[in-house]
């Protein structure tokens, strides 16, 4: 492989208009997926709070507030640090406080030690 390090990372982009927990990144049976980068954009004119968990109904890792402005964006770049996932074989989820359109972008690092 020309760029073998690319297999160490996963990225995702998703849009959701739900206020229930939605999968941000699918699980990996062999690795924990540590969060390196997260960008959330509020697509509505309503204030939002988004909870990021490292598994469905799992441990809350971040709570992000977004102002009542359509297009308001919050970006976290943790590299070289990261937000660790508590165990492998778990997904990452996001849950907004109300059913308005939210845009999510994230990058994860595969870690075999969890």
Secondary structure, 3 states (H helix, E strand, C coil): CCCHHHHHEEEEEEEECCCCCEEEECCCCCCEEEEEEEEEEECCCCCEEEEEECCCCCCEEEEEEECCCCCCEEEEECCCCCECCCCCCCCEEEEECCCCCEEEEEEEEEECCC
